[in-house]
Amino acid sequence: MQSPKKRERWGSRMGVILAVAGSAVGLGNFLRFPVQAAENGGGAFLIPYFISLLLLGIPLMITEWTLGRYGGMHGYGTAPSIFAIATRNHFLKYFGVIGIIGPTVIFIWYTYIESWLLGFAFYALTGKLMAAAADGTQMKAFLTAYQGLSDGGSFFLTYVFFLITFAVNIWVVFYGIKGGIEKFSKITMPTLFVLGFIILLRVVTLGAPDPSQPDWNVMKGFGYLWNPDFSHLKNVNVWMAAAGQVFFTLSVGIGMILTYASYLDRDDDVVLSGMTSVSLNELTEVIIAGSIIIPAAYVFMGPSGMVEIAKGGGFDLGFVTMPQIFSHIAGGWFFAFIWFLMLFIAGATSSVSMLTPAIAFVDDEFHLGRKRSVILTAAFCFVACHFVIIGLRHGVLDELDFWSGTFFLVVLGTIEAVIFGWVFGIDRAWAEIHHGADIKLPFIFRIVIKYVTPTFLLILLGTWTWQQAIPVIMMKGVAAENILWVLGTRLALLGIIVAVCLLVFLAWRGRPLPDIDNDRTITKGDKS
């Protein structure tokens, strides 16, 4: 059998756990989860949420940790090659192309939004943000001006914050897995938790601001989140929303965890590490994020106002509503600053992970070395980011978000579940999961991984496609002046998919597939 190339390794178990948790902890934890909970019955939402975590989130997380470690053992760290060696099938590697394209495209638009958080943190310190936050209309005007969508802002500073954010991301990944991402995660993740708990402590101590509304208080807000109204469980949309939130919050089905796990040692425990990273993500999402936004919005807006705000989406909640809430608190500028700084850190720990699959692909398959692989990936992403910046007013960001941040995730997650439980085989999968494990998964997870998770995902994929994907694909609601921009975005994505498929073909052309179990090599070349 051919010897796998020597690859980087994580420096410690805590380092990889914090890095994987950081890749999962992002803007969705703080903005998407509160919106989903508020819109879907508060406490009632948490019941299908935790059921989905057990049947969907944890199995997929374990699947990706296990497949990633398996691929790294043989010198590969991206979905195409991992699928090829795990299944002994050259054709299936092309399904893994999504695991390279998805996170890279997300990075292209996500980093621009991430830079807004840094800018808003700066304006919170200068007092300019709080001056605009006193009124909702003014706050929205401030946001659009900052984005360059209206007059009154300094787009030069907006672009400077983008350059700083982009440079920070590239600087981290340039120094590698152990020297860059692991060190970064060990600093940023504890900082994120400290900032989150500071804001949480302030929210807990909020009094009722309106004497005429004594029921608008923090305890009622916590009650909305934790006291279930079981009548909501009859609504299938609540169950679908909960499953979708679990799927997206853990960053599964996107390829980043596959790559991170490929840098594990052969005997590293994927069960304990995977469960720990899931726990940190849930601590951030349910305990910190849920206990900040929902109670705070309840205190200042009341139950009906909170739900109405949630309908505006997480974006308005984070950039418009929260500054308004802080403007009514003593020292609001300080809490606004640490709010946006915390979100920036959460975004950065995610965005650095989005770059790793593309960098690993170039390095593993074409042997250009880490630094040259980073430079090539960064150059492509930097140019592509400007397409988002220029096309922001024309729906380019929303279009990229749909394909890379939603559609690709569900598709790749379904493919992974089927490959792991059925093609790789549940017997091999179960043995591989527990290799080097200090703890053992309950036997019920063997059944869940093979039958329940793939079925769950197929239902989720089908229902979501019918309800949401088809209208988006048919461009319903797209303004006439934006149709060419949307079509151009789709053609660009198609071109990227074709290009990456070609690169995968060239990388594997004539390369034999290793037969790992029998310690021999299948001599059939790449006939796909």
N, C-alpha and C positions, 0 to 999 in steps of 0.2 A: 504494500500500500504506500502511496506517496506520502511523504512527510508534510504536514501542514506548515505553512509559514509561521514564523514567530510573530505574535501580536502583542500589543500592549495589554496590561492587566491592571485591574483596580488595586489600589494600595491597601484597602481595608474593607471589611464587611459594612461598617457604618458608612463609609464613603459611597459605596454603590447604592445602599438603601436610600441615603439622602439624595443622591443624584436621580434615582428612579422616581422617588417621591416628588422631587422638584420638577421632573418632566411632566408628572401628572398634575401637580398643583399649579394652576394657572388662573387666568381671568375667568374661566368657566366656573371655578369653585366659588369665587366671590360675587360674580354677577349673574351667571346662568342659574345656579342652584336656587338662590333666593327667589328669582322670578318664577321658576318652575314650582316651587313650594307654595308661593303666594297664589298663583293662578289655579292650583290643583288641590285646594282644600287644606293647606297647612299640614297638620298632623296626619291627616288621612294619606297624604302623599308619601309620608315616610314608610308606611307599611309596604306598599309595592316597591318602594325604593330599596329597602333592605332585603326583600325577597329577590329582587333583581340583582342585588350585589352578590348574594349567595349563588344564584343560578347562572349568572351571566358574567359579572365583573371578576370575581375571584377565579373561576375556571379559565377565563381568557387571560388574566394576568399570569397565572401559573403556566398556561400554554406558551405564552410568549417568553417567559423566563426560561422555560425548559428548551424550547426550540432554539432560542438564542444561544444558550450555553452549548447545546449540541453542535450548532454551526460553528461557533468560535473554536471548539475543540478541533475542528478540521480546517481551520484557517479562514472562515468566512463569517461576515457580520451583517449581511443584508438579506432581505427576504428572498430575492431571486435564487441566490446560491443556496441558502438554507433550505428552501423548498426543494431544490434539485437534489441535494445530497440526502435529505430526510426521506424523500419519496422514491429515489432512484429513477426519477422521471425528468427528462430534459424539458418537456413541454410545460410542466407545471411551474417552472421557474419564471415564465412570462407573467403568471398571475401575481408574482411577487414584485413586479415593476411598480405597483401602486405603493409598496412600502418604501420606495425611494422618492417617487414623485410627490406623494401626498405630503410628507413632512416638509419637503423643500418648498413646495408651493405655499403651504401654511406659513412658513418662515417669511416668505416674500411679503405677505400682507400683514401678518401678525406683528412683525418688527416695527412696522410703521405705526400701528396702534400703540404698541409698547412705548414708542418714543413720545406719544402724546402724554402718557402718564408721567414721564420725566418732566415734560414741559409744565404740566399742571402742578406738579410738586414744586417746581421753581416759582410759579406764579402764586402759589399758596404762601410761600415765604415772603414774597414782595408785597402781599396784601391785595394785589390786583384781582385775584380769584375771589376773595371774600367780598370785594366791592361789587362784583357782578352777581354773586350768589344770593343776594338779598331778594332777588326776583327771578322766577322761573323763566320768564321771557328773556330777561337780560342774560341769564346763564346759558340758554340755548344760543343766543346771539354770540356770546363769548366763545362758545365751542365752535360754531361754524366759522367765525372769524379766524380762530386759531388754525382750523383745518384749511383755510384759504378758500372757503366756499362763499364767503361774503367779505365785505369791506370792514375795516376797523381793527384788523390784527396785523401782526408782523410775521409774515410767512417766512421771512429770513430766519427768525429765531426757531420757528417750527422745523425748518430744514436743518438747522444746526443741531437741534435735539435728536433728529433722526440720524444724523451722521455720528453723533456721540453714541447713541444706542447701537447702531450697526457696528461701530468700532469695538464696543465692549463685547458684543457677541463673538466677533471674529477673534479678538484677543484671547478670550477664554478657550475656544476650541483650538486655537493655534498651538497652545501648550499641551494639547493631548488629553487623554483620559485621566490619568493620575495627576499630572502636573497642572492641568487646566480645569476640567469639569469637576473633578472630585474636590479640589481645593476650593473652587468657587462655591460648590454646594455646601461644604462644611461651614462656610462663612454666611452665606445668604439664607439658608434654610432656618438656622436658629434665629437669625435677625428677623426673618419674616414672622416667626412665631411670637417673638417678643413684641413686635409692633402690633400684631393682631390682638394680643392679650391686653395691650395698653388701650386700644380702642374699645375692646370688649368691656374692660373695666369701666370706662367712661359711660358706655351705653347702659350698663347695669345700674349705674348710679343716677341715671336721668330721672328727674321728677316730671310730673304731669305739667306741661307748659300752659295748658288752657284750663283754668279753674272750672269753666262751664262744661268741660269734658273729662271728668275725673276717671272715667273708664279707659281713657287713652293713656295707659301707663305701661311700663316695661313688663310687668308680670302678665298682663293681658297679651302682650306681644309674644312672650315666651309660651303662653298658653295656646296661642294660635298655631305655633310651630309644633308643639308636642301633644296637644289634646286632639285626638282624631275625631272627625265627624264621619262615622262609618258609611253614611249615605253616599259619600263621594266614591266609595269603592265600587259602586255599581256602574260607574262611568269608565268605559274601556279606555278612553283617552287619558285618564289619570294613570292607568297602568302602562300605557305606551310612553307617556312622558317620563315616568319614573325609570323605565328600562332604558330609554334614550339618554337620560341624564347620567345614569351609572356607566353606560357605555362610553360616553364622551369624557366624563370626569377622570377616568383612570388612564386616558391616553392609550387605550388598547385599540388594535386594529389600524395602527398607523405606521408601525415599523420601527419606532424609536426604541421601545423596550427590547425588541429583538436584537438591535445593534448594541445597546447597553449591556445586555446579558451575554453577548458574544465575547466580552472582555473578562468574563468570569474564569476562574480556574476550574478544572474538571470536577474537583470535589467540593466546590462551593455549594452551599445549601440554597436551592432555589425556593423551597417551600417556606422556610422561615423568613428569608429575605423578601420574598414576594408578599407574604402576609403582613410583614412589618411595613412595607411601603404602602400597601392598601390602607393599613390602619392610620398611618400619618396623613394620607390623603383625606380619609374620612374625618379625622380630627379637624383638619383645616376646613373642610367643606361644611360639615354638619354643625360642629361645635363652635368654631370661630366665625365663619362666614354667615351661617344661619342665625347665630346669636347676635350679630352686629346689625345687619341690614333690616331684617324683619322686625325686631323689637323697636329699633330706632324709627323706622318708617311708621310703625303702629302708633308710637308716641306722638309724632308730629302730624301725621296724616289721617290717623284713624283706620279702622278695618277696611272700609269701603275705599278710602283714598289710597291705601296701600295696594289693594288689588288693582285699582285703576292705574297706578304707577307701574305695576308689574307688567301691565298690558303694553306699555311703551317699550318693553325689552330691557335687557341687562345693560345695554349701552347707555341709554338715557339714565338708568338707575345709578350707574357708576359715575358718569361725568356731569350729570345735571342735578339729580335728586340729592345725592349724598353731600355735595357742596352746599346745597340749600339747607340741609339739616345741620351741618356744621356751623353755618352762619348764625344759627340760633343758640349756639353753645358758647359759653365763656371760653376764650382761647381757641375758638374755632379754626383759626388759621393753622395752629399747631396740629390739631387732629386731622385737618384736611391734608396737611403736608405728609404726615405719617401714613394716612390712608393711600395717597397716590404713590408714595415711596414703597409701601407694602405691595401694592398692585404691580408696580414696576419690577420689584424683585421677583414676584410670582411669575410675571411674564418672562423675565430674563432666564429663570431656571428652566422654563419650558422651551424658550426659543433656542437656547444653546443645544438642547437635545434634538431639535428639529434638523439641525445641520449635520448631525453625526451619521445618519444613514448614507447621504450622498458622499460625504467625505470618506467613509469606510468603503463604499463601493468603488470609488476611484482608486483608493489606496490598495484594497484587496485584489481587485481585478486587473489593474493596469500597472501596479507596483511603482507608482510615482513618488511614494514617500508621503509622510503625514503633512509636511509643510506645503509642498507643492499641491497636494490634494485640497488643502484648505484654501490656498490662494485661488485655484481654479473655481472651486465652489463659490467662494466669496465674490469673485468677479461676476459670475453669472447672476447670483442673487442680487448684487448691487444694481446691475443694469435693469433686472426685472422689477425691482422695487419701484423704480421710477415710472414704470407702466401703471402701477397702483396709484402712485402719487398724482400723476397727471390725470388718470381716469377715475379718480375718486368720485367726482360729481356725476359720473356717467354709469355708476353701478359696477365697476370692475372689481372692487373689493368684495362686494356682496356675491358676485358670481364666483370668484375664486374661493370664498368662504364656503359656498354651497358644495362645490365639487371636492375640494381638498379637505375641508373641515367637517363635512357631513357624509356625502355620498361615498367617497373613497374609504372612510373609516368603517362604515357598515359592511361594505363589500369585502374588504380585506379581512375584517374580523370573522365574517362568515366563512371565507376560504380557509383561514387558519384553523377554525374549529373543525371543519370537515377533514382537512389534511391531518391534523393531530390525532383525532379520535378514530378515523377510518382508514386513511391511507398509510400514515405512519404506524397506525395500529394501537389499540388501547393497551395491549400487553406491553409493547415496547414503550409506549408513552408512560404507563404507570411505573415501570422499572426506571425509566430515565428521570422521572420526577423525583423519585426517592433516592437516587444515587447521591450519596453524601449528605442526606437529609438528617437533621437532628430530631425532627418531628415528622410524624406520618399523617397524611391526610386521611380523614375518615373514609371508609370504603364507599360510602354513598357518593363521594365525588367522582369515583370511577364511572358510575352510572351517569352522573350529571355531565361529565366531560364528553362521554360518547354519545349520549342520546338527548339530554335535556338542553344543553347549551346550543348545539347546532340547530335543533328544532326551534328553540327560542329565537335565535338569530334569523332563521329563515322566515319566521312569522313577522319579526320586527322589520326585516328588509322588505317583505312583500307589502305589509301594511303601510309602512313609511313611504315606499315608492308610490303607492296608489294615492295616499293622502297629500303628500308634500312634493315628492320628486317630479311627478308628471306635470303638475301645474308650472313648476319652475322650468322644466325642460321645454315646455311649450311657450315659455316667456310670457305667461299671464301676468299682467300688472306692470310689465316693462314699458316705460315711456317710449314713444316713437323715436325721439331723438337719441335714445340710448341703445336701440336695437343693434346698430352696427358695432358699437363698442362691445356689447355682450357677445355677438357672433365672433368678433375678432378675438375676444378672450377665449372662447371655446376652441377656435382654430389654433390659437397659440398653445393651449393645453394639449390638443390632439397632436400637434407637432412635437411637443416635449415627450409625449408618450411614445410616439414612433421612434424618436431619437434614442430614448433610453432602451427601448426594446432592441434596437439595432446595436447599441453598445453591449447589452447583455449577450446578444448573439455572437458578436465579435470576441467578447471575453471568453466565451465557452466554446468557441468553434474548434472542433477536434479534441477538446479536453475530455478525458475519460471520467466516468462517474465512479467514485470509490465505493466498493461494497464493504461497508464498515464491519458488518457482523461476521463476514467470512474471511476478512483480512485479505481480500483479493480485489482486483480492479476490473470493472466492466469495460471492455475495450470498445464498445459502441460509441462512436463520436456523436457530436450534436447534429442529429438529422432533422431537427425541428426547423 
